[in-house]
Amino acid sequence: MEYLTSGITSNFDMYFFPPVNARSSVECGFRTVQTSGLNNFGGTVELMKENYEIVNGMSDLTSFIVGFHAEYTTSMELMEGVAKLADELKSPVFLHNSETKSEVDECIERWKVTPTQLMEKLGMFKYGGGGYHCVWMDDKDYEIFKNRNLTAVTNPASNLKLASGIADIDRYLKEGINLAIGTDGPASNNCLDMFREMFLMTALSKVKTMDASACPANEVLYAAIAGGAYCMGLNDCDDIKEGKLADLVLFDLHQPNMQPENNIVKNIVYSGSKQNVMLTMVNGKVLYEKGEFFINADPEEIYAKANAIIGRMK
């Protein structure tokens, strides 16, 4: 529901039970791409393959990409298994990658290379993929991302909240590396707001480079829309064209923060907010319009259940 209010038509989710999450999305009419959070504390490569088959065969709204949580939570045996499965399925691979300096330093201490270079060495990126965060990268890491056509999914709000650092967005743009924008989820962000992420992406890049012209608004909006679609393998959801899927968002421009209509792209990135999302449509079906949800569920019941669960956890 929060995704829909922010004009998000699909999510890329790494969590514990991909088929359950996917079924929930289908019930709501929402589009989802699932991946595995496999690590030393849960999951197996065999279960990932099973989930791959279940989710990819479930609905035209669901798909599954091979992945695992991160290098620092995953044994070499499991990572080798992931690489082998990706090769078997010809699937891209995604993971949390180079989020913190300590993560990279410890990986170099263990394996003598960075996380990106380790994944390349294991053959994980033969069919593409990428990483979430990608903050602490070296020259060779950028080269691998460029040569393999990988995507760096930047999560600026989460990186700020957890004091992880600021990704070098300007470097990615200059290298021609595909960028997508994520939130990293409510556990490490709290807020699922694409407008906040877009503004932080460009503002932090300007501060990092001390250049007010860095990371222009058009690059940010592209990363939020087409860059994200390519990252998730949703090549029919990247723009409005005959034959493409009808995943659409309507913005209300007749509000003070969007007036005057001088430059719509800059208005959206620098001035836009969730209040401007008038309608969110997925696969030709309106799921959210003017504050109302059409997701085959009662919002009040959902709120009540969520608060009851939190009450048990206190």
Phi, psi and chi 1 to 4 in degrees:
 res  aa     phi    psi   chi1   chi2   chi3   chi4
   1 MET       -  -40.7  -69.6  167.2   64.5      -
   2 GLU   -66.9  -38.9 -172.3  175.9   -1.0      -
   3 TYR   -53.8  -48.7  -74.7  140.4      -      -
   4 LEU   -61.7  -37.9  -66.3  171.9      -      -
   5 THR   -68.4  -17.9   64.1      -      -      -
   6 SER   -99.9    9.3 -172.1      -      -      -
   7 GLY    74.1   24.9      -      -      -      -
   8 ILE   -95.0  126.0  -63.9  172.2      -      -
   9 THR  -103.1   -9.1   58.8      -      -      -
  10 SER  -157.7  153.2   57.8      -      -      -
  11 ASN  -126.1  157.6   73.8  -32.3      -      -
  12 PHE  -116.2  104.1 -166.3    2.8      -      -
  13 ASP  -115.0  127.4 -158.5   10.4      -      -
  14 MET  -113.8  105.1  172.9 -173.3  -79.3      -
  15 TYR  -150.4 -170.8 -143.1   56.3      -      -
  16 PHE   -73.5  -38.0  -61.2  125.5      -      -
  17 PHE  -128.2   77.1  -51.9  108.1      -      -
  18 PRO   -51.0  -45.2  -28.3   37.2      -      -
  19 PRO   -63.1  -36.0  -24.6   36.4      -      -
  20 VAL   -67.2  -45.3  176.8      -      -      -
  21 ASN   -61.8  -41.4  -64.7  -16.4      -      -
  22 ALA   -64.4  -42.5      -      -      -      -
  23 ARG   -62.6  -38.6  -82.4 -164.5  -64.8  -88.5
  24 SER   -62.0  -40.9  -64.4      -      -      -
  25 SER   -63.2  -44.4  -71.7      -      -      -
  26 VAL   -61.3  -41.7  172.1      -      -      -
  27 GLU   -60.1  -33.5  -71.9  171.9    5.8      -
  28 CYS   -86.2  -16.1  -67.0      -      -      -
  29 GLY    88.4   13.3      -      -      -      -
  30 PHE   -92.1  150.3 -168.5   66.8      -      -
  31 ARG   -93.5  135.5 -167.9 -179.3  -55.8  -76.2
  32 THR  -141.5  143.4 -175.7      -      -      -
  33 VAL  -114.8  124.5  178.2      -      -      -
  34 GLN  -106.8  149.9  -61.8  -74.8  -49.1      -
  35 THR  -141.9  170.0 -172.2      -      -      -
  36 SER   -89.2  142.3  170.3      -      -      -
  37 GLY   -99.5   27.3      -      -      -      -
  38 LEU   -45.9  132.8  170.8   70.9      -      -
  39 ASN  -158.9 -173.3   56.8   49.5      -      -
  40 ASN   -65.6  -15.5  -66.1  -22.9      -      -
  41 PHE  -100.6   -2.8  -50.6   99.2      -      -
  42 GLY   177.8  148.0      -      -      -      -
  43 GLY    93.0  162.4      -      -      -      -
  44 THR  -141.0  161.5   64.1      -      -      -
  45 VAL   -64.7  -36.2  173.8      -      -      -
  46 GLU   -63.3  -42.4  -68.5   73.9   22.9      -
  47 LEU   -66.2  -36.1  178.5   59.6      -      -
  48 MET   -61.3  -42.5 -167.5 -167.7  -48.0      -
  49 LYS   -63.9  -40.2 -176.8  176.7 -179.0 -180.0
  50 GLU   -62.4  -45.0 -177.9 -179.1  -34.1      -
  51 ASN   -64.6  -35.9  -72.4  -23.1      -      -
  52 TYR   -56.9  -47.5  178.9   95.1      -      -
  53 GLU   -70.1  -40.7  -66.6  168.3   -9.2      -
  54 ILE   -64.7  -52.6  -68.2  170.8      -      -
  55 VAL   -69.7  -41.3  175.2      -      -      -
  56 ASN   -67.4  -23.2  -82.2  -37.2      -      -
  57 GLY   -99.0    2.1      -      -      -      -
  58 MET   -77.5  -46.1 -175.7 -179.0  -64.1      -
  59 SER  -165.2  162.1  165.0      -      -      -
  60 ASP   -74.2   -3.6   60.1   -7.4      -      -
  61 LEU   -94.8   -5.6  -67.9  170.3      -      -
  62 THR  -125.3  143.7   63.9      -      -      -
  63 SER  -150.4  164.2   53.0      -      -      -
  64 PHE  -136.5  135.7 -171.2  100.4      -      -
  65 ILE  -122.9  141.2  -65.9  173.2      -      -
  66 VAL   -64.0  140.4  169.3      -      -      -
  67 GLY  -168.6  174.0      -      -      -      -
  68 PHE  -152.6  167.1   66.2  103.3      -      -
  69 HIS   -62.2  -64.6  179.0 -107.7      -      -
  70 ALA  -170.2  162.5      -      -      -      -
  71 GLU   -60.5  -41.1  177.1  -83.8  -30.8      -
  72 TYR   -74.6   -9.6   64.4   93.7      -      -
  73 THR  -111.6    3.5   59.3      -      -      -
  74 THR  -129.5  132.1  -47.4      -      -      -
  75 SER   -70.5  160.4   69.4      -      -      -
  76 MET   -61.3  -38.5  177.0   56.6   71.6      -
  77 GLU   -59.9  -43.9 -178.2 -177.8    2.4      -
  78 LEU   -68.1  -42.2  -76.4  175.4      -      -
  79 MET   -62.9  -39.2  -72.2 -170.1  -72.3      -
  80 GLU   -64.1  -36.1  -71.9  173.9  -19.2      -
  81 GLY   -66.1  -38.7      -      -      -      -
  82 VAL   -63.5  -45.3  170.3      -      -      -
  83 ALA   -60.3  -41.5      -      -      -      -
  84 LYS   -66.1  -40.7 -175.4  177.4  179.1 -178.7
  85 LEU   -67.0  -42.1 -179.5   63.8      -      -
  86 ALA   -60.0  -38.9      -      -      -      -
  87 ASP   -67.6  -40.8 -170.3   50.1      -      -
  88 GLU   -64.4  -42.5  176.5 -171.8  -20.6      -
  89 LEU   -90.6   -7.2  -60.6  173.4      -      -
  90 LYS    55.7   46.3  -64.1 -178.9  171.7   52.5
  91 SER  -107.4  146.2  172.0      -      -      -
  92 PRO   -62.8  165.8  -16.0   28.9      -      -
  93 VAL  -130.7  135.2  175.5      -      -      -
  94 PHE  -126.1  148.1  -80.3   86.9      -      -
  95 LEU  -158.1  161.7   66.8  147.6      -      -
  96 HIS   -70.6  124.3  -67.6   81.5      -      -
  97 ASN  -135.1  122.1 -175.7    7.7      -      -
  98 SER    53.6   44.6  -54.9      -      -      -
  99 GLU   -73.8  -41.0 -179.5  176.3   -2.7      -
 100 THR  -124.7  159.0   64.6      -      -      -
 101 LYS   -65.4  -40.7 -173.4  175.2 -174.1  -59.6
 102 SER   -63.6  -35.8   60.8      -      -      -
 103 GLU   -59.2  -45.9  169.5 -164.4  -24.0      -
 104 VAL   -68.6  -44.7  175.7      -      -      -
 105 ASP   -59.3  -42.8  -70.8  -15.3      -      -
 106 GLU   -70.1  -33.1  -70.6  167.1   10.4      -
 107 CYS   -66.5  -41.9 -177.6      -      -      -
 108 ILE   -64.1  -38.2  -68.1  172.4      -      -
 109 GLU   -64.0  -38.3 -171.4  175.9  -35.3      -
 110 ARG   -76.5  -45.6  -86.4 -171.7  -66.4  -88.4
 111 TRP  -121.3   -1.1  -49.5  112.8      -      -
 112 LYS    72.5    7.3  -48.4  -56.5 -179.3 -171.6
 113 VAL  -141.7  165.9  -71.1      -      -      -
 114 THR   -74.6  166.6   67.6      -      -      -
 115 PRO   -56.4  -44.1  -28.9   36.8      -      -
 116 THR   -60.8  -44.9  -61.9      -      -      -
 117 GLN   -68.8  -32.4  -69.0  158.0   37.8      -
 118 LEU   -66.4  -44.4 -179.9   60.9      -      -
 119 MET   -63.9  -37.9  -59.2  -45.4  127.2      -
 120 GLU   -64.8  -42.1  172.0   70.4    2.0      -
 121 LYS   -62.8  -35.4 -172.2  176.5  178.8 -179.9
 122 LEU   -79.6   -6.5  -68.4  173.2      -      -
 123 GLY    80.1   23.9      -      -      -      -
 124 MET   -73.0  -27.1  -77.7 -165.4 -171.9      -
 125 PHE   -99.7   20.4  -64.2  137.2      -      -
 126 LYS   -57.7  -35.1 -171.7 -178.7  -64.8 -175.3
 127 TYR  -113.2   25.2  -61.7   98.9      -      -
 128 GLY    90.8 -161.7      -      -      -      -
 129 GLY   122.2 -140.1      -      -      -      -
 130 GLY   157.1 -159.4      -      -      -      -
 131 GLY  -142.4  154.2      -      -      -      -
 132 TYR   -91.4  135.4  -45.0  122.7      -      -
 133 HIS    89.0  -75.7  -57.3  -68.8      -      -
 134 CYS    51.8   52.9  -57.9      -      -      -
 135 VAL   -89.0  -48.4  176.0      -      -      -
 136 TRP  -102.4   80.9  -62.1   91.1      -      -
 137 MET  -112.7  147.6  -52.9  -83.7  -79.8      -
 138 ASP  -108.3  179.5   69.1   14.5      -      -
 139 ASP   -57.2  -41.0  -70.6  -15.3      -      -
 140 LYS   -67.5  -34.8 -167.0  169.3 -178.3  179.7
 141 ASP   -61.3  -47.3  -65.1  -22.0      -      -
 142 TYR   -60.9  -38.6  -71.0  109.2      -      -
 143 GLU   -62.7  -42.3 -176.2 -179.0  -25.2      -
 144 ILE   -64.2  -44.5  -69.0  168.6      -      -
 145 PHE   -60.4  -40.8  -96.5   64.8      -      -
 146 LYS   -69.0  -48.3 -176.7  175.1 -178.1  178.2
 147 ASN   -66.8  -32.5  -68.4  -19.0      -      -
 148 ARG   -93.8    1.7  -70.2  -67.4 -170.6 -177.6
 149 ASN    55.5   45.3  -67.1  -43.1      -      -
 150 LEU   -85.5  163.0  -53.9  179.3      -      -
 151 THR  -111.6  134.2  -65.8      -      -      -
 152 ALA   -98.7  117.4      -      -      -      -
 153 VAL   -96.3  106.1 -175.9      -      -      -
 154 THR   -84.5  141.2 -174.1      -      -      -
 155 ASN  -129.3   71.9  -56.6  -85.6      -      -
 156 PRO   -61.0  -41.6   17.3  -29.6      -      -
 157 ALA   -66.2  -43.3      -      -      -      -
 158 SER   -62.8  -42.7  172.9      -      -      -
 159 ASN   -63.5  -31.1  -67.1  156.2      -      -
 160 LEU   -74.1  -46.6  -74.0  177.2      -      -
 161 LYS   -60.3  -39.7 -176.1 -172.5  175.1 -170.4
 162 LEU   -95.2    6.2  -58.9 -178.6      -      -
 163 ALA    53.7   43.2      -      -      -      -
 164 SER   -82.6  -28.1  -59.1      -      -      -
 165 GLY   128.2 -177.0      -      -      -      -
 166 ILE  -120.9  121.9  -58.8  172.3      -      -
 167 ALA   -65.7  146.9      -      -      -      -
 168 ASP   -85.8   75.7 -166.6  -14.4      -      -
 169 ILE   -60.2  -38.9  -60.0  -59.0      -      -
 170 ASP   -59.2  -38.3 -166.2   56.1      -      -
 171 ARG   -66.3  -43.1  175.3   75.9 -179.7  -92.4
 172 TYR   -60.2  -43.7  -73.8  110.1      -      -
 173 LEU   -63.8  -44.0  -68.1  173.2      -      -
 174 LYS   -66.4  -31.6  -72.6  177.3  178.4  176.1
 175 GLU   -81.7   -9.8  -64.0  -79.2   -3.3      -
 176 GLY    74.4   26.3      -      -      -      -
 177 ILE   -86.4  134.6  -64.6  167.2      -      -
 178 ASN   -64.8  135.3 -172.4   50.9      -      -
 179 LEU  -117.4  141.9  -77.9  162.2      -      -
 180 ALA  -131.8  162.0      -      -      -      -
 181 ILE  -117.6  130.4  -52.7  175.6      -      -
 182 GLY  -128.6  176.3      -      -      -      -
 183 THR  -108.1  -19.9   64.9      -      -      -
 184 ASP    71.1    9.0 -156.8   34.4      -      -
 185 GLY    86.8  166.1      -      -      -      -
 186 PRO   -66.8  -24.1   22.4  -33.0      -      -
 187 ALA   -67.6  -31.1      -      -      -      -
 188 SER  -121.1   16.1   63.0      -      -      -
 189 ASN  -139.6  -44.4 -175.8  -35.6      -      -
 190 ASN    83.9  -42.9  -64.0   65.9      -      -
 191 CYS  -109.1  131.6 -173.7      -      -      -
 192 LEU  -106.2   72.6  -53.7  178.2      -      -
 193 ASP  -126.4  105.6 -174.5  -18.3      -      -
 194 MET   -67.4  -27.2 -172.0   56.3   70.1      -
 195 PHE   -67.4  -42.5  -67.9   91.0      -      -
 196 ARG   -63.6  -41.9 -176.1  167.4   80.5  164.1
 197 GLU   -64.4  -40.8  -58.6  -64.2  -18.9      -
 198 MET   -62.1  -46.3  -74.1 -166.9  -65.1      -
 199 PHE   -63.9  -44.0  178.0   77.4      -      -
 200 LEU   -64.4  -36.4  -73.5  173.6      -      -
 201 MET   -57.6  -48.5  175.8 -179.0  173.3      -
 202 THR   -76.7  -39.5  179.9      -      -      -
 203 ALA   -66.4  -42.8      -      -      -      -
 204 LEU   -67.0  -35.6  -70.7  172.3      -      -
 205 SER   -64.5  -39.6 -178.7      -      -      -
 206 LYS   -64.1  -41.2  -65.1  175.8 -168.2  -54.3
 207 VAL   -69.3  -41.4  169.9      -      -      -
 208 LYS   -61.7  -39.6 -173.5  174.4 -179.4   68.7
 209 THR   -92.4  -10.2   59.1      -      -      -
 210 MET    53.9   41.7  -66.5  -54.4  -66.5      -
 211 ASP  -137.3  111.4  179.0    0.5      -      -
 212 ALA   -66.3  -15.6      -      -      -      -
 213 SER   -91.7   -3.7   67.2      -      -      -
 214 ALA   -68.9  151.3      -      -      -      -
 215 CYS    49.3   68.4 -166.7      -      -      -
 216 PRO   -63.8  159.0   21.0  -30.6      -      -
 217 ALA   -58.0  -36.9      -      -      -      -
 218 ASN   -65.4  -34.1   62.6  -57.6      -      -
 219 GLU   -69.8  -35.7  -64.2  -75.7    5.1      -
 220 VAL   -66.8  -47.9  177.2      -      -      -
 221 LEU   -64.5  -37.2 -166.9   60.3      -      -
 222 TYR   -61.6  -45.2 -178.2   90.1      -      -
 223 ALA   -62.1  -37.5      -      -      -      -
 224 ALA   -70.5  -26.0      -      -      -      -
 225 ILE  -110.4  -80.8  -58.9  171.9      -      -
 226 ALA   -66.4  -41.0      -      -      -      -
 227 GLY   -58.8  -40.9      -      -      -      -
 228 GLY   -67.7  -40.3      -      -      -      -
 229 ALA   -62.1  -45.7      -      -      -      -
 230 TYR   -64.0  -39.8  -63.4  146.3      -      -
 231 CYS   -57.3  -41.6  167.7      -      -      -
 232 MET   -89.9    1.2  -65.5 -172.6  -78.0      -
 233 GLY    75.3   19.2      -      -      -      -
 234 LEU   -97.5   67.7  -59.0  176.3      -      -
 235 ASN   -72.2   -8.4  -63.2  -32.3      -      -
 236 ASP   -99.4    9.5  -70.7  -31.3      -      -
 237 CYS  -121.0   16.8  -58.6      -      -      -
 238 ASP   -90.9  -20.6   58.3  -25.4      -      -
 239 ASP  -158.6  178.1   60.8    5.1      -      -
 240 ILE   -96.5  111.6  -59.9  173.1      -      -
 241 LYS  -159.7  149.9 -171.9 -177.3  -65.8 -176.9
 242 GLU   -58.2  131.4 -175.7  176.6   -7.8      -
 243 GLY    94.6  -14.0      -      -      -      -
 244 LYS   -83.1  162.9  -62.9  -80.1 -173.5  174.9
 245 LEU   -74.5  145.9  -63.1  173.8      -      -
 246 ALA   -87.3   67.9      -      -      -      -
 247 ASP  -102.0  104.3  -69.0    7.1      -      -
 248 LEU  -132.1  150.6  -55.1  169.4      -      -
 249 VAL  -129.5  134.0 -179.1      -      -      -
 250 LEU  -108.5  129.2  -63.0 -175.9      -      -
 251 PHE  -102.3  141.0  -68.8  155.7      -      -
 252 ASP   -88.5  105.7 -179.2    3.9      -      -
 253 LEU   -85.6  -12.4  -57.6 -178.5      -      -
 254 HIS   -87.0   55.3 -160.1   66.2      -      -
 255 GLN  -136.1  155.1  -68.1 -166.9   30.6      -
 256 PRO   -53.8  -39.9  -26.5   34.0      -      -
 257 ASN   -71.0  -12.0   67.2  -41.1      -      -
 258 MET  -109.0    6.7  -72.1  -60.3 -149.0      -
 259 GLN  -114.3  145.9  -66.1  -68.3  -34.3      -
 260 PRO   -75.3  163.1   29.8  -36.5      -      -
 261 GLU   -83.2   71.7  -64.8  179.3   18.8      -
 262 ASN   -84.9  -49.4  178.0   47.8      -      -
 263 ASN  -146.2  102.7 -175.7  -50.4      -      -
 264 ILE   -60.6  -41.1  -63.3  -60.1      -      -
 265 VAL   -61.7  -46.3  171.5      -      -      -
 266 LYS   -67.4  -36.4  -70.7 -177.4  178.0  179.7
 267 ASN   -57.9  -45.8  -81.8   15.3      -      -
 268 ILE   -64.6  -46.7  -68.5  171.0      -      -
 269 VAL   -75.1  -43.0  171.9      -      -      -
 270 TYR   -94.0  -28.8  -66.3  120.9      -      -
 271 SER  -116.3  -18.6  -55.1      -      -      -
 272 GLY   -68.1  156.3      -      -      -      -
 273 SER  -151.9  174.8   77.8      -      -      -
 274 LYS   -61.1  -23.5  -65.6  170.4   72.3  170.5
 275 GLN   -63.3  -19.2   77.1 -173.8   50.5      -
 276 ASN   -87.6   -9.1  -60.8  116.4      -      -
 277 VAL   -77.8  109.1  177.1      -      -      -
 278 MET   -89.4  -35.0 -179.2 -175.0  -65.5      -
 279 LEU  -155.0  138.9  178.1  149.3      -      -
 280 THR  -126.3  122.6  -55.1      -      -      -
 281 MET  -117.9  135.6  173.3 -169.8  -68.9      -
 282 VAL  -126.5  124.3  178.0      -      -      -
 283 ASN    57.5   34.2 -140.3   32.9      -      -
 284 GLY    84.3    2.0      -      -      -      -
 285 LYS  -114.0  129.2 -179.0 -177.5  177.1 -176.9
 286 VAL   -74.4  119.3  174.4      -      -      -
 287 LEU  -103.5  -19.2  -58.3 -175.5      -      -
 288 TYR  -149.6  131.9  172.8   79.5      -      -
 289 GLU  -153.2  121.3 -175.8  174.0   13.4      -
 290 LYS    49.5   48.0  -63.0  179.3  179.7  177.1
 291 GLY    88.0   -5.4      -      -      -      -
 292 GLU  -107.3  143.9  -70.9 -170.2   66.7      -
 293 PHE  -106.8  141.5  -63.4   93.0      -      -
 294 PHE  -126.8   70.4  -53.5   95.3      -      -
 295 ILE  -123.6   20.3   56.0  171.6      -      -
 296 ASN    62.2   30.1  -56.8  -47.4      -      -
 297 ALA  -155.0  152.5      -      -      -      -
 298 ASP   -87.4  116.5 -179.3   -1.2      -      -
 299 PRO   -53.1  -39.6  -28.1   36.6      -      -
 300 GLU   -64.0  -36.9  -67.7  -58.8  -34.3      -
 301 GLU   -67.1  -37.6  -71.4 -175.7   10.2      -
 302 ILE   -64.5  -45.3  -66.0  171.9      -      -
 303 TYR   -60.4  -43.4  -59.4  149.8      -      -
 304 ALA   -62.8  -43.1      -      -      -      -
 305 LYS   -65.3  -41.9  -72.2  178.8 -179.3  177.8
 306 ALA   -62.7  -43.2      -      -      -      -
 307 ASN   -70.0  -32.0  -80.0  -69.2      -      -
 308 ALA   -66.0  -40.0      -      -      -      -
 309 ILE   -64.4  -44.6  -68.7  168.7      -      -
 310 ILE   -61.8  -38.5  -72.0  -63.6      -      -
 311 GLY   -59.7  -37.2      -      -      -      -
 312 ARG   -71.4  -23.7  -64.1 -161.2  -58.7  -88.8
 313 MET   -86.3  -15.5  -65.4  170.8   65.6      -
 314 LYS   -72.8      -  -70.3 -179.6  179.3  177.5
